[in-house]
Amino acid sequence: MGCYTLYRAEPICLFCNSPFPFVTYLQENKLGHLKIHLNDIKSATHNFSETYTIASWCEDYILYRAEVHYFDKENLLYQKGKYEGEHLKGQSTVVLKRYPSVHDLYGEEEFFTEIEMLTLVKHPNIVNLLGFCVEDSEMVLVTENISNGYLIDYLGNANRMHILTWEKRLKICINVAHALNYLHYEMEDQKIIINRDITSYSIGLDENWGAKIVDFWFSVFLPPNQEDEALYLNNNIGRPFNKDPQYEKTHRLKRETDVYSFGVVLFEILCGRRASDPIYMKENVRGLGPVARQSIRMGTLEGMIDPILKEETGENNFVLNKGPNKDSLLTFMKIAYECVAETQDQRPKMKVVVKELEKALSYQVNGSARKTKKGSRGFVVGKKKVKTRIIPLAKSTRRNEVDF
């Protein structure tokens, strides 16, 4: 990997040959209390037994679930700004993220990046870091429990997708959108984080079906006061089916890079399949994102919608009270389409995405706020009218946009 500087609170060169000053970093940021001994983790997982494994994706990290003692910040005693006595320990079910000891792409840099990011961000839709372990060749992150697994576990699994009603799916999308808006625009000291890995793998579901972003290993800070609000990186990392095509071609990284990735997730949730599903790969090597855009242009998106959602509504083109409201669907489709625009400048900001997704949820919960003229259904892309049976039609006002 090439050597370049990631912009942080203080610029640190992570990818050069010199070792990462991790001990110094812990001391300066007072994170020593988060350290968990490897023996404690091995004891909790019976030496990383498969019994405790909840996910193992290719050569990526392995996830375990176990009972572990960790630093209890809620009950920490302070005295004049200093720790008083021993660090209080809590015990509960947690998720352990075990990094591969040897990997061409993932290693110390990504591990340390996650620690840095997760100790900085504070948001209800971002996973909480409870501790970490760096001993021998092991690197393990300890985070709050993700009771209902990860979004990727549901996609393509009909039995599991039945659990995710349209309303639940909308709320999951809204949760992630709020987290991204926070990272892009609402952090303290005007910090801006670009995640670079928004996928269905990186979205966890808690006991109440709330969604949390769980991966920050590829995240970077956007330098302050950048004229074009962009960062140019020589490496192109991220899962190929969620990767911003403009970033891939030009190495130009913007907040809208995350917007594209999130748009792919929106279509995954709508269609009930992974972006890498062979059914999409047959049409385009980049998977679901470009296939969904083309389907909208051709007026064939209805055929891609998750059949489970159609079952919720019966056979009357989404007009029954049960299941997706048609205005909820059209609002969702429109913003998803805009998110996966080919160029970064065409994509919406996350605050717009949040607003539109909340509007879609409002239509679903409260019913449509407007009536659609009979026979007036369809997408408009540019100046071309594309018919579809479920989407109300309105005249387009801007080129290369879907309007309703």
Secondary structure as UniProt FT lines:
FT   STRAND          5..7
FT   STRAND          12..13
FT   HELIX           22..29
FT   HELIX           32..34
FT   HELIX           38..45
FT   TURN            46..48
FT   HELIX           50..52
FT   STRAND          53..56
FT   TURN            58..59
FT   STRAND          62..71
FT   HELIX           73..75
FT   STRAND          78..79
FT   TURN            80..81
FT   STRAND          82..83
FT   STRAND          89..98
FT   HELIX           108..120
FT   TURN            124..125
FT   STRAND          129..135
FT   TURN            136..137
FT   STRAND          138..144
FT   TURN            147..148
FT   HELIX           151..154
FT   TURN            155..156
FT   HELIX           158..161
FT   TURN            162..163
FT   HELIX           166..181
FT   HELIX           182..186
FT   HELIX           188..190
FT   STRAND          193..194
FT   HELIX           200..202
FT   STRAND          203..205
FT   TURN            207..208
FT   STRAND          211..213
FT   TURN            217..218
FT   STRAND          220..221
FT   TURN            224..225
FT   TURN            227..228
FT   STRAND          231..232
FT   HELIX           240..242
FT   HELIX           245..250
FT   STRAND          252..253
FT   HELIX           255..271
FT   TURN            275..276
FT   HELIX           278..281
FT   TURN            282..283
FT   TURN            285..286
FT   HELIX           288..298
FT   HELIX           301..304
FT   HELIX           307..313
FT   TURN            314..315
FT   TURN            317..318
FT   HELIX           326..339
FT   HELIX           344..346
FT   HELIX           350..366
FT   TURN            374..375
FT   STRAND          377..381
FT   TURN            382..383
FT   STRAND          384..392
FT   TURN            399..400
FT   STRAND          402..403
//
